[in-house]
Amino acid sequence: MANSIGFILIISSLLLIFIPNSHARKLLLPHHAQKKSTWFQNVGRLGNEKVVKLHFYVQDVLGGDSPTVYEVARASITSDSPSSFGQVRVLDDLLTTKPDKNSTRIGRIQGLITSADLETTALAMNLNFVFTSGEYDGSTISILGRNQIMNPERELAVVGGTGTFRFARGYAITRLYSYDVETSYGVLEYTLYVTYVDDQASIMSL
């Protein structure tokens, strides 16, 4: 009996080795898993991409009683560096429709910013725009890039998103709208140009 079981296992292994990869995948994956793993291949053929321009303000609170930006790490040279090289900060800033902090709240901007240039004040940005109200409630947009903060305007890359913004790509323009030195309170202006896949329900059904 043991010999028979061993023979069956050997034959099964040989079949998996010699069956072409495409057939093997069909054998190994249940039907629903195959459908989930291939639906995205139809995205490029449907031509249902949409471009949207988004404009909002970030309330960047570095000081006071309730800051939204905190330092979490620094390098051995950060204190003596002209660019604060090695400083890492985490943020959870408020997103509003207007510069006034009491204007309509539409979400949060959360992520990490790292001083990543030895000579120039420039930040490596890893940010998620999290929408908590309005048309895009529950969706996010992810942004990466180099932010040379002394420049009047800076460009960052939109690299992805969730919810409405699946398959998102594009770019963001950011600039300093205002900054209060005494309170360490800044307002940043962001304009995003985002391409994403519209009507995702029809794609998922393919």
Backbone as JSON Lines, residues from 0, in Angstrom:
{"i":0,"aa":"M","n":[0.83,-1.22,0.0],"ca":[0.0,0.0,0.0],"c":[0.86,1.26,0.0]}
{"i":1,"aa":"A","n":[1.91,1.27,0.86],"ca":[2.81,2.41,0.93],"c":[3.5,2.64,-0.39]}
{"i":2,"aa":"N","n":[3.89,1.52,-1.08],"ca":[4.56,1.65,-2.38],"c":[3.62,2.28,-3.41]}
{"i":3,"aa":"S","n":[2.33,1.91,-3.36],"ca":[1.36,2.45,-4.31],"c":[1.18,3.95,-4.12]}
{"i":4,"aa":"I","n":[1.1,4.37,-2.86],"ca":[0.95,5.81,-2.57],"c":[2.17,6.57,-3.04]}
{"i":5,"aa":"G","n":[3.36,6.0,-2.8],"ca":[4.59,6.65,-3.23],"c":[4.65,6.79,-4.74]}
{"i":6,"aa":"F","n":[4.2,5.75,-5.47],"ca":[4.21,5.78,-6.92],"c":[3.27,6.87,-7.45]}
{"i":7,"aa":"I","n":[2.08,7.0,-6.81],"ca":[1.11,8.01,-7.22],"c":[1.67,9.41,-7.02]}
{"i":8,"aa":"L","n":[2.35,9.64,-5.89],"ca":[2.93,10.96,-5.62],"c":[4.01,11.31,-6.63]}
{"i":9,"aa":"I","n":[4.83,10.32,-7.02],"ca":[5.89,10.57,-8.0],"c":[5.29,10.94,-9.35]}
{"i":10,"aa":"I","n":[4.26,10.2,-9.79],"ca":[3.62,10.48,-11.07],"c":[2.99,11.88,-11.06]}
{"i":11,"aa":"S","n":[2.34,12.24,-9.94],"ca":[1.72,13.56,-9.84],"c":[2.75,14.66,-9.95]}
{"i":12,"aa":"S","n":[3.89,14.47,-9.31],"ca":[4.96,15.47,-9.37],"c":[5.48,15.64,-10.78]}
{"i":13,"aa":"L","n":[5.66,14.52,-11.49],"ca":[6.16,14.57,-12.86],"c":[5.18,15.3,-13.78]}
{"i":14,"aa":"L","n":[3.88,15.08,-13.57],"ca":[2.87,15.75,-14.39],"c":[2.94,17.26,-14.21]}
{"i":15,"aa":"L","n":[3.12,17.71,-12.97],"ca":[3.2,19.15,-12.71],"c":[4.43,19.76,-13.34]}
{"i":16,"aa":"I","n":[5.52,19.01,-13.4],"ca":[6.75,19.51,-13.99],"c":[6.61,19.7,-15.49]}
{"i":17,"aa":"F","n":[5.99,18.72,-16.16],"ca":[5.97,18.73,-17.62],"c":[4.76,19.43,-18.22]}
{"i":18,"aa":"I","n":[3.73,19.71,-17.43],"ca":[2.58,20.45,-17.96],"c":[3.01,21.89,-18.2]}
{"i":19,"aa":"P","n":[2.69,22.49,-19.37],"ca":[3.04,23.9,-19.63],"c":[2.52,24.8,-18.52]}
{"i":20,"aa":"N","n":[3.25,25.91,-18.3],"ca":[2.93,26.8,-17.19],"c":[1.49,27.29,-17.22]}
{"i":21,"aa":"S","n":[0.99,27.66,-18.42],"ca":[-0.36,28.21,-18.51],"c":[-1.39,27.19,-18.06]}
{"i":22,"aa":"H","n":[-1.19,25.9,-18.45],"ca":[-2.11,24.85,-18.04],"c":[-1.99,24.59,-16.56]}
{"i":23,"aa":"A","n":[-0.77,24.65,-16.05],"ca":[-0.55,24.41,-14.62],"c":[-1.29,25.44,-13.79]}
{"i":24,"aa":"R","n":[-1.26,26.69,-14.22],"ca":[-1.94,27.73,-13.47],"c":[-3.44,27.47,-13.42]}
{"i":25,"aa":"K","n":[-3.99,27.02,-14.54],"ca":[-5.42,26.74,-14.59],"c":[-5.79,25.58,-13.68]}
{"i":26,"aa":"L","n":[-4.87,24.59,-13.58],"ca":[-5.14,23.45,-12.73],"c":[-5.01,23.81,-11.25]}
{"i":27,"aa":"L","n":[-4.05,24.65,-10.93],"ca":[-3.75,24.94,-9.53],"c":[-4.66,26.0,-8.94]}
{"i":28,"aa":"L","n":[-5.2,26.92,-9.78],"ca":[-6.04,28.0,-9.28],"c":[-7.51,27.68,-9.49]}
{"i":29,"aa":"P","n":[-8.34,27.83,-8.45],"ca":[-9.78,27.7,-8.66],"c":[-10.28,28.79,-9.59]}
{"i":30,"aa":"H","n":[-11.48,28.59,-10.13],"ca":[-11.99,29.51,-11.15],"c":[-12.06,30.94,-10.64]}
{"i":31,"aa":"H","n":[-12.56,31.15,-9.41],"ca":[-12.71,32.52,-8.91],"c":[-11.36,33.19,-8.74]}
{"i":32,"aa":"A","n":[-10.33,32.4,-8.39],"ca":[-8.99,32.97,-8.22],"c":[-8.41,33.36,-9.57]}
{"i":33,"aa":"Q","n":[-8.67,32.54,-10.62],"ca":[-8.21,32.88,-11.96],"c":[-8.82,34.19,-12.41]}
{"i":34,"aa":"K","n":[-10.11,34.38,-12.13],"ca":[-10.8,35.59,-12.56],"c":[-10.22,36.81,-11.87]}
{"i":35,"aa":"K","n":[-9.95,36.7,-10.57],"ca":[-9.4,37.83,-9.83],"c":[-8.0,38.17,-10.29]}
{"i":36,"aa":"S","n":[-7.24,37.18,-10.72],"ca":[-5.84,37.43,-11.08],"c":[-5.68,37.95,-12.5]}
{"i":37,"aa":"T","n":[-6.75,37.94,-13.3],"ca":[-6.61,38.34,-14.71],"c":[-7.49,39.52,-15.11]}
{"i":38,"aa":"W","n":[-8.41,39.96,-14.25],"ca":[-9.33,41.01,-14.68],"c":[-8.61,42.3,-15.04]}
{"i":39,"aa":"F","n":[-7.48,42.58,-14.36],"ca":[-6.77,43.84,-14.59],"c":[-6.18,43.91,-15.99]}
{"i":40,"aa":"Q","n":[-6.04,42.75,-16.68],"ca":[-5.47,42.75,-18.02],"c":[-6.4,43.45,-19.01]}
{"i":41,"aa":"N","n":[-7.67,43.63,-18.65],"ca":[-8.62,44.28,-19.54],"c":[-8.61,45.8,-19.42]}
{"i":42,"aa":"V","n":[-7.92,46.32,-18.41],"ca":[-7.98,47.76,-18.16],"c":[-7.48,48.56,-19.35]}
{"i":43,"aa":"G","n":[-6.34,48.19,-19.9],"ca":[-5.74,48.94,-21.0],"c":[-6.56,48.9,-22.27]}
{"i":44,"aa":"R","n":[-7.43,47.9,-22.41],"ca":[-8.2,47.76,-23.65],"c":[-9.53,48.52,-23.61]}
{"i":45,"aa":"L","n":[-9.95,48.93,-22.43],"ca":[-11.27,49.54,-22.33],"c":[-11.27,51.04,-22.6]}
{"i":46,"aa":"G","n":[-10.13,51.68,-22.44],"ca":[-10.03,53.1,-22.72],"c":[-10.94,53.96,-21.87]}
{"i":47,"aa":"N","n":[-11.16,53.56,-20.62],"ca":[-12.08,54.3,-19.76],"c":[-11.34,55.05,-18.66]}
{"i":48,"aa":"E","n":[-10.21,55.66,-19.02],"ca":[-9.47,56.45,-18.05],"c":[-10.06,57.86,-17.94]}
{"i":49,"aa":"K","n":[-9.95,58.41,-16.75],"ca":[-10.48,59.74,-16.48],"c":[-9.39,60.6,-15.85]}
{"i":50,"aa":"V","n":[-9.35,61.87,-16.21],"ca":[-8.38,62.81,-15.65],"c":[-9.12,63.83,-14.8]}
{"i":51,"aa":"V","n":[-8.62,64.07,-13.59],"ca":[-9.26,65.01,-12.69],"c":[-8.21,65.95,-12.09]}
{"i":52,"aa":"K","n":[-8.6,67.19,-11.89],"ca":[-7.75,68.17,-11.21],"c":[-8.31,68.39,-9.81]}
{"i":53,"aa":"L","n":[-7.46,68.2,-8.81],"ca":[-7.86,68.36,-7.41],"c":[-7.06,69.51,-6.79]}
{"i":54,"aa":"H","n":[-7.73,70.31,-6.01],"ca":[-7.06,71.47,-5.4],"c":[-7.51,71.59,-3.94]}
{"i":55,"aa":"F","n":[-6.56,71.63,-3.02],"ca":[-6.89,71.77,-1.61],"c":[-5.68,72.3,-0.83]}
{"i":56,"aa":"Y","n":[-5.88,72.47,0.47],"ca":[-4.86,73.05,1.34],"c":[-4.55,72.1,2.5]}
{"i":57,"aa":"V","n":[-3.3,72.14,2.93],"ca":[-2.82,71.29,4.02],"c":[-2.48,72.17,5.21]}
{"i":58,"aa":"Q","n":[-3.07,71.86,6.36],"ca":[-2.79,72.59,7.6],"c":[-1.64,71.88,8.31]}
{"i":59,"aa":"D","n":[-0.45,72.46,8.22],"ca":[0.79,71.82,8.69],"c":[1.21,72.45,10.02]}
{"i":60,"aa":"V","n":[0.93,71.75,11.12],"ca":[1.14,72.31,12.46],"c":[2.41,71.72,13.06]}
{"i":61,"aa":"L","n":[3.47,72.54,13.13],"ca":[4.76,72.08,13.63],"c":[4.98,72.4,15.11]}
{"i":62,"aa":"G","n":[4.18,73.29,15.67],"ca":[4.35,73.67,17.06],"c":[3.02,73.86,17.76]}
{"i":63,"aa":"G","n":[3.08,74.46,18.96],"ca":[1.86,74.69,19.71],"c":[1.46,73.5,20.56]}
{"i":64,"aa":"D","n":[0.22,73.54,21.03],"ca":[-0.27,72.48,21.93],"c":[-0.67,71.21,21.2]}
{"i":65,"aa":"S","n":[-1.04,71.32,19.93],"ca":[-1.52,70.14,19.2],"c":[-0.85,70.04,17.83]}
{"i":66,"aa":"P","n":[0.45,69.78,17.81],"ca":[1.14,69.65,16.51],"c":[0.67,68.42,15.76]}
{"i":67,"aa":"T","n":[0.78,68.48,14.45],"ca":[0.42,67.33,13.61],"c":[1.64,66.74,12.92]}
{"i":68,"aa":"V","n":[2.82,67.28,13.23],"ca":[4.08,66.79,12.67],"c":[5.05,66.53,13.83]}
{"i":69,"aa":"Y","n":[5.62,65.31,13.87],"ca":[6.54,64.95,14.95],"c":[7.82,64.35,14.38]}
{"i":70,"aa":"E","n":[8.93,64.71,15.0],"ca":[10.2,64.06,14.66],"c":[10.25,62.69,15.32]}
{"i":71,"aa":"V","n":[10.63,61.66,14.54],"ca":[10.7,60.3,15.09],"c":[12.11,59.72,15.02]}
{"i":72,"aa":"A","n":[13.02,60.37,14.26],"ca":[14.39,59.87,14.17],"c":[15.29,60.96,13.62]}
{"i":73,"aa":"R","n":[16.59,60.81,13.9],"ca":[17.59,61.72,13.33],"c":[18.92,61.0,13.28]}
{"i":74,"aa":"A","n":[19.79,61.47,12.38],"ca":[21.12,60.87,12.22],"c":[22.11,61.53,13.19]}
{"i":75,"aa":"S","n":[23.29,60.95,13.27],"ca":[24.31,61.5,14.16],"c":[24.77,62.89,13.72]}
{"i":76,"aa":"I","n":[24.56,63.23,12.45],"ca":[25.02,64.52,11.93],"c":[23.89,65.53,11.76]}
{"i":77,"aa":"T","n":[22.66,65.15,12.1],"ca":[21.51,66.03,11.83],"c":[21.67,67.41,12.48]}
{"i":78,"aa":"S","n":[22.08,67.45,13.72],"ca":[22.17,68.72,14.44],"c":[23.16,69.69,13.81]}
{"i":79,"aa":"D","n":[24.23,69.16,13.22],"ca":[25.27,70.0,12.63],"c":[25.12,70.17,11.12]}
{"i":80,"aa":"S","n":[24.13,69.52,10.54],"ca":[23.95,69.56,9.09],"c":[23.22,70.82,8.66]}
{"i":81,"aa":"P","n":[23.69,71.52,7.63],"ca":[22.98,72.72,7.14],"c":[21.62,72.4,6.55]}
{"i":82,"aa":"S","n":[21.4,71.14,6.19],"ca":[20.13,70.73,5.59],"c":[19.31,69.82,6.5]}
{"i":83,"aa":"S","n":[19.75,69.67,7.77],"ca":[19.09,68.76,8.73],"c":[19.06,67.33,8.21]}
{"i":84,"aa":"F","n":[20.12,66.95,7.51],"ca":[20.18,65.62,6.88],"c":[19.94,64.52,7.92]}
{"i":85,"aa":"G","n":[19.08,63.57,7.54],"ca":[18.8,62.43,8.4],"c":[17.61,62.6,9.32]}
{"i":86,"aa":"Q","n":[17.02,63.78,9.35],"ca":[15.83,63.99,10.18],"c":[14.62,63.32,9.53]}
{"i":87,"aa":"V","n":[13.89,62.54,10.32],"ca":[12.69,61.85,9.83],"c":[11.5,62.32,10.66]}
{"i":88,"aa":"R","n":[10.45,62.74,9.98],"ca":[9.25,63.19,10.66],"c":[8.02,62.47,10.12]}
{"i":89,"aa":"V","n":[7.07,62.26,11.0],"ca":[5.8,61.65,10.63],"c":[4.71,62.7,10.79]}
{"i":90,"aa":"L","n":[3.75,62.69,9.88],"ca":[2.72,63.74,9.91],"c":[1.32,63.17,9.7]}
{"i":91,"aa":"D","n":[0.37,63.91,10.24],"ca":[-1.05,63.61,10.06],"c":[-1.78,64.95,9.99]}
{"i":92,"aa":"D","n":[-1.64,65.62,8.84],"ca":[-2.16,66.98,8.65],"c":[-3.59,66.97,8.15]}
{"i":93,"aa":"L","n":[-4.27,68.05,8.43],"ca":[-5.65,68.22,7.99],"c":[-5.7,68.76,6.56]}
{"i":94,"aa":"L","n":[-6.62,68.21,5.75],"ca":[-6.89,68.7,4.39],"c":[-8.15,69.54,4.41]}
{"i":95,"aa":"T","n":[-8.08,70.74,3.84],"ca":[-9.24,71.63,3.79],"c":[-9.43,72.18,2.38]}
{"i":96,"aa":"T","n":[-10.64,72.66,2.12],"ca":[-10.94,73.18,0.79],"c":[-10.38,74.58,0.56]}
{"i":97,"aa":"K","n":[-10.13,75.31,1.67],"ca":[-9.6,76.68,1.58],"c":[-8.44,76.85,2.57]}
{"i":98,"aa":"P","n":[-7.69,77.95,2.46],"ca":[-6.56,78.15,3.37],"c":[-6.95,78.22,4.84]}
{"i":99,"aa":"D","n":[-8.14,78.71,5.13],"ca":[-8.61,78.83,6.51],"c":[-8.76,77.45,7.13]}
{"i":100,"aa":"K","n":[-8.17,77.25,8.31],"ca":[-8.23,75.94,8.97],"c":[-9.65,75.55,9.36]}
{"i":101,"aa":"N","n":[-10.55,76.52,9.43],"ca":[-11.94,76.25,9.78],"c":[-12.83,76.03,8.56]}
{"i":102,"aa":"S","n":[-12.24,76.01,7.38],"ca":[-13.01,75.73,6.17],"c":[-13.35,74.24,6.11]}
{"i":103,"aa":"T","n":[-14.09,73.85,5.1],"ca":[-14.56,72.46,4.99],"c":[-13.41,71.46,5.01]}
{"i":104,"aa":"R","n":[-13.54,70.47,5.89],"ca":[-12.52,69.43,5.99],"c":[-12.85,68.29,5.03]}
{"i":105,"aa":"I","n":[-11.85,67.87,4.26],"ca":[-12.1,66.8,3.3],"c":[-11.24,65.57,3.54]}
{"i":106,"aa":"G","n":[-10.29,65.65,4.48],"ca":[-9.48,64.46,4.74],"c":[-8.22,64.78,5.51]}
{"i":107,"aa":"R","n":[-7.25,63.85,5.42],"ca":[-5.96,63.99,6.09],"c":[-4.86,63.68,5.09]}
{"i":108,"aa":"I","n":[-3.68,64.23,5.37],"ca":[-2.49,63.83,4.63],"c":[-1.55,63.2,5.64]}
{"i":109,"aa":"Q","n":[-1.2,61.93,5.41],"ca":[-0.44,61.15,6.38],"c":[0.79,60.53,5.71]}
{"i":110,"aa":"G","n":[1.89,60.48,6.45],"ca":[3.07,59.86,5.86],"c":[4.36,60.25,6.55]}
{"i":111,"aa":"L","n":[5.46,60.04,5.83],"ca":[6.8,60.31,6.33],"c":[7.5,61.34,5.44]}
{"i":112,"aa":"I","n":[8.25,62.24,6.06],"ca":[9.11,63.16,5.32],"c":[10.51,63.07,5.91]}
{"i":113,"aa":"T","n":[11.49,62.92,5.03],"ca":[12.87,62.71,5.46],"c":[13.78,63.73,4.81]}
{"i":114,"aa":"S","n":[14.61,64.38,5.6],"ca":[15.63,65.29,5.04],"c":[16.72,64.43,4.42]}
{"i":115,"aa":"A","n":[16.79,64.45,3.09],"ca":[17.59,63.44,2.38],"c":[18.64,64.03,1.45]}
{"i":116,"aa":"D","n":[19.03,65.28,1.68],"ca":[20.06,65.91,0.87],"c":[21.12,66.5,1.81]}
{"i":117,"aa":"L","n":[22.37,66.15,1.58],"ca":[23.44,66.6,2.47],"c":[23.7,68.1,2.38]}
{"i":118,"aa":"E","n":[23.39,68.7,1.23],"ca":[23.75,70.1,1.01],"c":[22.56,71.04,0.93]}
{"i":119,"aa":"T","n":[21.47,70.57,0.31],"ca":[20.3,71.42,0.08],"c":[19.14,70.97,0.95]}
{"i":120,"aa":"T","n":[18.32,71.91,1.38],"ca":[17.14,71.54,2.16],"c":[16.11,70.91,1.22]}
{"i":121,"aa":"A","n":[16.1,69.6,1.2],"ca":[15.2,68.85,0.32],"c":[14.68,67.63,1.06]}
{"i":122,"aa":"L","n":[13.41,67.35,0.86],"ca":[12.75,66.26,1.57],"c":[12.4,65.12,0.62]}
{"i":123,"aa":"A","n":[12.57,63.9,1.11],"ca":[12.02,62.72,0.43],"c":[10.63,62.5,1.0]}
{"i":124,"aa":"M","n":[9.61,62.61,0.15],"ca":[8.22,62.6,0.6],"c":[7.56,61.25,0.32]}
{"i":125,"aa":"N","n":[6.86,60.73,1.31],"ca":[6.06,59.51,1.16],"c":[4.71,59.79,1.82]}
{"i":126,"aa":"L","n":[3.72,60.18,1.0],"ca":[2.48,60.73,1.53],"c":[1.25,60.0,1.0]}
{"i":127,"aa":"N","n":[0.24,59.9,1.86],"ca":[-1.07,59.4,1.46],"c":[-2.12,60.47,1.74]}
{"i":128,"aa":"F","n":[-2.85,60.85,0.7],"ca":[-3.98,61.76,0.86],"c":[-5.21,60.9,1.12]}
{"i":129,"aa":"V","n":[-5.76,61.01,2.31],"ca":[-6.87,60.16,2.74],"c":[-8.14,61.01,2.77]}
{"i":130,"aa":"F","n":[-9.07,60.72,1.87],"ca":[-10.3,61.51,1.78],"c":[-11.36,60.92,2.71]}
{"i":131,"aa":"T","n":[-11.92,61.77,3.57],"ca":[-12.88,61.31,4.58],"c":[-14.27,61.92,4.41]}
{"i":132,"aa":"S","n":[-14.46,62.7,3.36],"ca":[-15.78,63.27,3.09],"c":[-15.86,63.67,1.62]}
{"i":133,"aa":"G","n":[-17.07,63.97,1.18],"ca":[-17.25,64.43,-0.19],"c":[-17.28,63.31,-1.21]}
{"i":134,"aa":"E","n":[-17.08,63.67,-2.45],"ca":[-17.19,62.75,-3.58],"c":[-16.23,61.58,-3.48]}
{"i":135,"aa":"Y","n":[-15.04,61.79,-2.91],"ca":[-14.01,60.76,-2.88],"c":[-13.84,60.13,-1.49]}
{"i":136,"aa":"D","n":[-14.86,60.23,-0.67],"ca":[-14.81,59.68,0.69],"c":[-14.42,58.2,0.66]}
{"i":137,"aa":"G","n":[-13.4,57.84,1.44],"ca":[-12.95,56.45,1.5],"c":[-11.83,56.12,0.54]}
{"i":138,"aa":"S","n":[-11.49,57.03,-0.36],"ca":[-10.42,56.8,-1.34],"c":[-9.12,57.45,-0.87]}
{"i":139,"aa":"T","n":[-8.01,57.01,-1.46],"ca":[-6.71,57.6,-1.14],"c":[-5.91,57.84,-2.41]}
{"i":140,"aa":"I","n":[-4.96,58.76,-2.32],"ca":[-3.98,59.0,-3.39],"c":[-2.59,58.98,-2.75]}
{"i":141,"aa":"S","n":[-1.67,58.25,-3.37],"ca":[-0.31,58.13,-2.84],"c":[0.66,58.97,-3.67]}
{"i":142,"aa":"I","n":[1.54,59.68,-2.97],"ca":[2.49,60.59,-3.61],"c":[3.89,60.32,-3.09]}
{"i":143,"aa":"L","n":[4.85,60.31,-4.01],"ca":[6.26,60.16,-3.67],"c":[7.05,61.25,-4.4]}
{"i":144,"aa":"G","n":[8.24,61.54,-3.88],"ca":[9.11,62.43,-4.65],"c":[10.03,63.27,-3.79]}
{"i":145,"aa":"R","n":[10.8,64.09,-4.5],"ca":[11.77,64.99,-3.87],"c":[11.17,66.39,-3.79]}
{"i":146,"aa":"N","n":[11.16,66.94,-2.61],"ca":[10.56,68.24,-2.37],"c":[11.64,69.22,-1.91]}
{"i":147,"aa":"Q","n":[12.14,70.03,-2.84],"ca":[13.14,71.04,-2.51],"c":[12.4,72.27,-2.01]}
{"i":148,"aa":"I","n":[12.2,72.33,-0.71],"ca":[11.19,73.22,-0.14],"c":[11.48,74.71,-0.29]}
{"i":149,"aa":"M","n":[12.7,75.09,-0.64],"ca":[13.0,76.51,-0.83],"c":[12.56,77.01,-2.21]}
{"i":150,"aa":"N","n":[12.2,76.11,-3.11],"ca":[11.7,76.51,-4.42],"c":[10.25,77.01,-4.29]}
{"i":151,"aa":"P","n":[9.85,78.0,-5.06],"ca":[8.47,78.51,-4.97],"c":[7.43,77.43,-5.25]}
{"i":152,"aa":"E","n":[7.68,76.59,-6.26],"ca":[6.78,75.49,-6.58],"c":[7.59,74.21,-6.73]}
{"i":153,"aa":"R","n":[7.01,73.1,-6.27],"ca":[7.69,71.81,-6.37],"c":[6.73,70.78,-6.99]}
{"i":154,"aa":"E","n":[7.31,69.86,-7.73],"ca":[6.51,68.82,-8.39],"c":[6.81,67.46,-7.77]}
{"i":155,"aa":"L","n":[5.75,66.72,-7.47],"ca":[5.85,65.38,-6.9],"c":[5.06,64.41,-7.77]}
{"i":156,"aa":"A","n":[5.37,63.14,-7.69],"ca":[4.72,62.13,-8.52],"c":[3.54,61.49,-7.8]}
{"i":157,"aa":"V","n":[2.42,61.38,-8.51],"ca":[1.3,60.56,-8.04],"c":[1.55,59.14,-8.52]}
{"i":158,"aa":"V","n":[1.69,58.21,-7.59],"ca":[2.12,56.86,-7.95],"c":[1.05,55.79,-7.75]}
{"i":159,"aa":"G","n":[-0.1,56.15,-7.2],"ca":[-1.14,55.14,-7.01],"c":[-2.27,55.67,-6.16]}
{"i":160,"aa":"G","n":[-3.19,54.77,-5.84],"ca":[-4.32,55.15,-5.02],"c":[-5.22,53.96,-4.74]}
{"i":161,"aa":"T","n":[-6.26,54.2,-3.97],"ca":[-7.24,53.16,-3.66],"c":[-8.64,53.72,-3.84]}
{"i":162,"aa":"G","n":[-9.63,52.82,-3.82],"ca":[-11.01,53.25,-4.0],"c":[-11.23,53.81,-5.38]}
{"i":163,"aa":"T","n":[-11.76,55.0,-5.47],"ca":[-11.98,55.65,-6.77],"c":[-10.69,55.76,-7.56]}
{"i":164,"aa":"F","n":[-9.57,55.92,-6.87],"ca":[-8.3,56.22,-7.53],"c":[-7.41,55.0,-7.75]}
{"i":165,"aa":"R","n":[-8.0,53.84,-7.94],"ca":[-7.2,52.68,-8.33],"c":[-6.5,52.96,-9.67]}
{"i":166,"aa":"F","n":[-5.28,52.48,-9.8],"ca":[-4.46,52.69,-11.0],"c":[-4.11,54.16,-11.22]}
{"i":167,"aa":"A","n":[-4.18,54.97,-10.17],"ca":[-3.9,56.4,-10.31],"c":[-2.45,56.67,-10.69]}
{"i":168,"aa":"R","n":[-2.26,57.7,-11.5],"ca":[-0.93,58.2,-11.83],"c":[-1.07,59.68,-12.19]}
{"i":169,"aa":"G","n":[0.03,60.4,-12.13],"ca":[-0.03,61.82,-12.44],"c":[1.04,62.58,-11.69]}
{"i":170,"aa":"Y","n":[0.71,63.84,-11.36],"ca":[1.69,64.64,-10.64],"c":[0.97,65.67,-9.77]}
{"i":171,"aa":"A","n":[1.72,66.18,-8.79],"ca":[1.19,67.19,-7.88],"c":[2.12,68.4,-7.87]}
{"i":172,"aa":"I","n":[1.53,69.58,-7.81],"ca":[2.28,70.82,-7.64],"c":[1.96,71.36,-6.25]}
{"i":173,"aa":"T","n":[2.99,71.62,-5.48],"ca":[2.79,72.14,-4.13],"c":[3.58,73.43,-3.92]}
{"i":174,"aa":"R","n":[3.05,74.29,-3.1],"ca":[3.76,75.52,-2.75],"c":[3.33,75.96,-1.35]}
{"i":175,"aa":"L","n":[4.17,76.77,-0.73],"ca":[3.85,77.31,0.59],"c":[2.89,78.47,0.43]}
{"i":176,"aa":"Y","n":[1.72,78.36,1.05],"ca":[0.74,79.44,0.99],"c":[1.02,80.48,2.07]}
{"i":177,"aa":"S","n":[1.3,80.01,3.28],"ca":[1.62,80.93,4.37],"c":[2.34,80.17,5.48]}
{"i":178,"aa":"Y","n":[3.09,80.93,6.3],"ca":[3.77,80.31,7.44],"c":[3.92,81.35,8.55]}
{"i":179,"aa":"D","n":[3.49,80.98,9.75],"ca":[3.6,81.83,10.93],"c":[4.8,81.35,11.75]}
{"i":180,"aa":"V","n":[5.86,82.16,11.79],"ca":[7.09,81.77,12.47],"c":[6.87,81.61,13.97]}
{"i":181,"aa":"E","n":[6.07,82.47,14.56],"ca":[5.86,82.44,16.0],"c":[5.15,81.17,16.46]}
{"i":182,"aa":"T","n":[4.19,80.71,15.69],"ca":[3.41,79.53,16.09],"c":[3.84,78.26,15.35]}
{"i":183,"aa":"S","n":[4.76,78.4,14.41],"ca":[5.21,77.25,13.57],"c":[4.01,76.59,12.89]}
{"i":184,"aa":"Y","n":[3.15,77.44,12.33],"ca":[1.94,76.95,11.66],"c":[2.04,77.3,10.18]}
{"i":185,"aa":"G","n":[2.02,76.26,9.34],"ca":[2.11,76.47,7.91],"c":[0.86,76.01,7.18]}
{"i":186,"aa":"V","n":[0.58,76.67,6.07],"ca":[-0.49,76.24,5.17],"c":[0.13,75.97,3.81]}
{"i":187,"aa":"L","n":[-0.04,74.76,3.32],"ca":[0.51,74.35,2.03],"c":[-0.62,74.21,1.01]}
{"i":188,"aa":"E","n":[-0.35,74.62,-0.2],"ca":[-1.34,74.5,-1.28],"c":[-0.93,73.36,-2.2]}
{"i":189,"aa":"Y","n":[-1.88,72.48,-2.51],"ca":[-1.61,71.34,-3.39],"c":[-2.59,71.35,-4.56]}
{"i":190,"aa":"T","n":[-2.06,71.15,-5.76],"ca":[-2.88,70.93,-6.95],"c":[-2.44,69.61,-7.58]}
{"i":191,"aa":"L","n":[-3.38,68.67,-7.7],"ca":[-3.07,67.35,-8.23],"c":[-3.74,67.16,-9.58]}
{"i":192,"aa":"Y","n":[-2.99,66.58,-10.52],"ca":[-3.52,66.18,-11.82],"c":[-3.43,64.66,-11.89]}
{"i":193,"aa":"V","n":[-4.59,64.0,-11.8],"ca":[-4.61,62.56,-11.59],"c":[-5.39,61.86,-12.7]}
{"i":194,"aa":"T","n":[-4.77,60.84,-13.27],"ca":[-5.44,59.94,-14.21],"c":[-5.76,58.65,-13.48]}
{"i":195,"aa":"Y","n":[-6.99,58.17,-13.6],"ca":[-7.38,56.93,-12.93],"c":[-8.4,56.19,-13.79]}
{"i":196,"aa":"V","n":[-8.67,54.95,-13.43],"ca":[-9.6,54.13,-14.2],"c":[-11.02,54.36,-13.7]}
{"i":197,"aa":"D","n":[-11.88,54.81,-14.59],"ca":[-13.27,55.06,-14.24],"c":[-14.11,53.81,-14.51]}
{"i":198,"aa":"D","n":[-15.28,53.74,-13.87],"ca":[-16.22,52.63,-14.07],"c":[-15.54,51.29,-13.81]}
{"i":199,"aa":"Q","n":[-14.96,51.13,-12.63],"ca":[-14.22,49.92,-12.3],"c":[-15.12,48.71,-12.14]}
{"i":200,"aa":"A","n":[-16.4,48.93,-11.84],"ca":[-17.31,47.81,-11.65],"c":[-17.43,46.98,-12.92]}
{"i":201,"aa":"S","n":[-17.46,47.65,-14.08],"ca":[-17.58,46.93,-15.35],"c":[-16.33,46.13,-15.65]}
{"i":202,"aa":"I","n":[-15.17,46.63,-15.21],"ca":[-13.92,45.91,-15.43],"c":[-13.88,44.65,-14.59]}
{"i":203,"aa":"M","n":[-14.28,44.77,-13.32],"ca":[-14.24,43.65,-12.4],"c":[-15.16,42.52,-12.85]}
{"i":204,"aa":"S","n":[-16.21,42.85,-13.61],"ca":[-17.16,41.83,-14.03],"c":[-16.68,41.03,-15.23]}
{"i":205,"aa":"L","n":[-15.57,41.46,-15.87],"ca":[-15.08,40.76,-17.05],"c":[-14.41,39.44,-16.67]}
